[in-house]
Amino acid sequence: MSSVKLGATLFCYGTEYARFEYDFEECVRQAALAGAEGYEIVGTQMLPSYPNVSDEFLGKIEELKVKYGIGPVSYGANNDKGMRCDRNLTDDEMLADAIIDLKTANKLGCKVMRVQYMMSPEAFERLAPYAELFDVRCGIEIHNPETPGSPSMQKYLEVIKKTGSKYLGFVPDFGFLSVRPNKPQWMKALQAGVKEEHLQMAAQLRREGVSQEEAAQKVMEAGASPAIMPALAGMFGFVQFHDEKDLPQLLQELKEILPYSFECHGKFHYLDEACHEASIPYNHILPLLAKEGYNGYLICEYEDELYCGGTEFTKRQMIMERTLLGD
């Protein structure tokens, strides 16, 4: 049996939450029903007193632990440089915000905090003693289009090794391992009247490494509907994908940073009724986690491009993960 622990971010239920179909308790209940052993809470989304946490909310957390058997295990912090209209925040200001997040994570009982790479490597290095003080491990999120081997992530790895701190590390988001186009964006393009052949053409141009501008020009010259543009932008943006021949190298990059990874984000965009994720090769990823002895949380994270809610897909993701991990 695998030592990987399965959890879910309550962000999975963001659509239901935003539509007032679910309140905080219902999000927790649904995560428990899906099979989560713990959950991530994104502060900006669900803390009424963000960036702080009230005693009233902490009481609710404890009540729900008793009621549903799960509590928060990780805290999703937002490191926003753009809080001012006149300039970006300085490293000192980013660090100060992150310290407030650490206090909140500590009060919630979270042992891991996701840090976004808008925090510079220099500020991240300075975060180490505060993370140790509050006993919360801080992981830089490796999010598509970055990979563990990309230059920006290697700078964070240098900091982690330089400090030797057990409180600085990574939170890899498996979206960076995508090897096929984003299915929801593809589906929406087809519904908008885009021809399959033009989507296939755009995907092939992405695989060939042409620029987004050149790809856009070529598909339009081929007679594609302008409705293809959101899908094409996704192929070159935060849901871009790699050629399948690059997968062994990407898996090797993941393997190399796993010893520094405090949790992993099991990103998913679309799972069919057979519980197969359309673009991310979990049949390669999860056996690697098990083989390498990873024993942290794998946090399911749904991106709801279809605006249909995450309840059913989160259940499917959990089923798929348990099957591949042999649980």
N, C-alpha and C positions, 0 to 999 in steps of 0.2 A: 504493500500500500504506500502511496506517495505521502511525503511529509509536507507537501504544499497545502497551505490553508486557503480556503476559498471565501472571498468576501464580495461585497458589491458597494459601489459608490451610490449614495442616494441621488446623485446626479442622473442616474438611469431613469428616474421617475420625474425628471424635470418638467416634461410636458404636462403630465397629470397634475403636478404640483402647481405649475403656472396657471393652469386652467381651473384651479380650486377643486379639482376632482379628488385629490389626495391632500391631506394635511401632513404634518411631519410624522405623526404616529402611523398613519397609513403607509407612508414610504418605508418606515422601519418594518412594519408588519409584512409588506410585500417582499422586502429583502429576506426576511426570515422564511417566508413561504417558499421563496425561490431556492433556499438552501444555504444562504450566507451564514458564515460563522462569525462575522463582524462586518461593520460597514465604515465607509469613508463618508465624512460630512464636509461639504464645501461651504466654508464660512459665509462667503458673500451671498450664497443662495438661501441658506436655511437658518442662519442665526439672526433672530430679530434685533439683537443689540450689537451686531457686528461693528467693529472688530472684537468687541468684548463678549463675554458670555455671562448671562445673569444666573443668580442662584435659582430662580424659578425654572429656567431652561435646564440647568443641571439636575434639578429635582425630577423633571420630566424624563431626562435620560435614564436616571436610576429606576424610575417607575417602569419604563419600557424594557429595561434589562430583565426585570422580574417577569414582566408580562410575556415577552417574546424570546427571551434567552440570548439576545445579542446586544452589543453596545458598540460605540465608536472605537475603531482601532487606528484610524489615520485621519489626518486633518488636511484638507485641500486648501492651501493658502494661495492667495492671488497677489503676485508681486507686480503692481501696476505702476510703471514709470510715468504714465500719462495722467496723473491725478490733477495736475495743474495745466492751465491753458497756455501759459507763457513759456514753459520750459519743462524738460524732463526732471524727475526727481534725481537728486544726487545719491551717491553710494551711502552717505551717512543717513539720508532720509529713508532709503530702501532698507537699510539695516535696522533702523528704528522701527519701521513697520513690521519687519520680520520678527523682531523681539516681541512685539505685541501679539503676533500670531503664535509664537512659541508659548506665551503665557496662556493663551486661550486653549491651545492644543493640550497643554499640561492639565488644565482644569477639567477638560473633557475626558481625560484619561487616555488620550492617544499617545502612542509611543513612536509614531512616524508622522512626519509632516512633509507633504509635497511642496517643493519650492520650484518656481518657474524660472526659466533661464533669462528673464528680464533682469534678474539679480546678477550682477557681474561676478566673475570668479573672485575678484578682490574682495567684494562685500561678502560673498559666500564664505571665504576663508575667515573673515572676522566674526562670522556667525557661530563658529565652533564652540567657544567657551560658553556662550549663552545656551546653545543646544544641550551642552553637558549639564549646565546648571539646572535646566528645566527637565532634563532626562527625556528629551524628544529627539530622535534621529531625523536629520534633515536630508532629503533626497532631491537632487535636481531632476526634474522630469525630462526625459529624453523623448521628445514628441516629434512625429513626422512634421516637417521634412528632415529633421536632424536624425542621425544615427549615432551609436556609441563611438564610431570611428571618425565622425566629422570633426573638423578642427575646433569648433566651439566647444564640443563635449570633451575633447581631449584636454582643453584648458582646465575644465573642472576636475578631470581625472588627475591632472598634475597637482592641483590644490589638495585633493583628497590624499594623495600619496605624500605630499610635502608636509602636511599637518600631522599625518598619522592618526587623525581623530576618528574614533569609531562612531562619531555622531554626524559625519559628513559622508554622503554617498549619492546614490542614484535611485530614481524611480523610472525604470524603462516602461514606455507605453508601446505595446506591441503593434500599434498602427504603423510604426516605422518599418515593419516587416511585410507590409502589403505587397503582393505580387500581381494583383489584378485591379482594374479600375473600381472605384467606389460604386457599388450596385445601386443604392438609393438615388444618387445623382444620375446614373445611367437610366434608371427607370423613369425618373421625372423628365429627362430629356426626350425619351421615346413618347411619353404621354403628351409632351408639348409639340410633337410632330417631327422630331428629328429622326432621320433615317438611321437604321442600324449600321449601314455601310459607312456612314460618315462618323459615327462614334468609333467604329473599329479603326477607321483611318486615323482619327485623333489619337487613339490609344497606341497605335503602331508608331506614330510620329513621336510620341512621348518616349516609347521604348528606344527609339533611335537617337534620342538625346537632342533633338532640335529644340530651339527656343520656343517659348509660348507664343511669341509674336509671329514667328514663322509658321508654327502649326496652325494658328488662327487664320493666317492668310491662305494657307494651302487648302484647309477644309472649306473656306468660303469660296475659293476659286473652283472647288469641286461641286459647288451648288448646295452646301449645307445650310440648313435653317439657322438664323441668328440665335435661336433658342438653344443651340449647342454650347454657347459660350460659358454658362455656369458650370457645365460638366467639364469642359475643357480647362477652365480655370482651376477646378478641383484637381485635375490630373497633374497640374504643375504646382499646386499649393499644399494645404495642410492634409489633404487626403491623396497625395501623389503615391505612385506605386513604382516598384522596381521590376526589372526583367527577372523571370524565374531563375535564370542562370546566375544571378547575383545572390540568390538565397543562401548558399553555403557560406559566403563571406559575411553576410549579415548575421547569420546564426553564430559564426565564430566571434564576431564583435560582441554579440549578446553574452556569449560564454565568458568572454574576458572581463566583462564588468559585473557579472553576477555576484562575485564575492563582495562587491561594494554596493549591492542593490538591497535596499531595505524592504521594498515591496515592488510588485509589478502590476501594471495596469493592463488588464485583459480587454483591450478595446474591441468593440464589435459594432458593425454597421447594419448587418442584415444576416439573419439566419433562416434557412428554409425549414420546413417541417421535419426534415431529417437532422436538424440541429447542425447544419454545416454553414460555417461563416464564409461569405462569398469571396472575400479578397485577402484574408489574413490566414496563412497556412498553419493553423493550430496543430495539425497532425505532425508537424515538424517541431514546433515550439515547445509544446508541453512535454513530450518525451525528453527533450533537452533539459528542461527544468528538473524533471525527476532524476535523470541520469547524473546531473551535477549536484544533486542533494540540496537543491534550494528548499528552504523551509520557512520562508516568509509568506506573507499574504499575496494571493493573486486576486486583485480587486477588479471585478467586472465593471466595465465602463461603456455605456451605450451613448452613441451620438445619433440623436433622433432627427436625421435629415428628412424623414418622411412625415414627421409630426403626428405619428400614430401612437405615441406613448411607448414606454419601455418594458411594460409588465410582462408580456408574453416572450419578447426576445430575451429578457434577462433570465427567465426560466430556461429557455432553450440553451443559452450560453452556459449556464450552470450544469445542465445535463451533459452537454458536449465536453466540458472540462472534466467532469467526474469520469466520464467514459474513457477519455484519452489518458487520464492519470491513473486509471485502473482502480478507482475508489468504488 
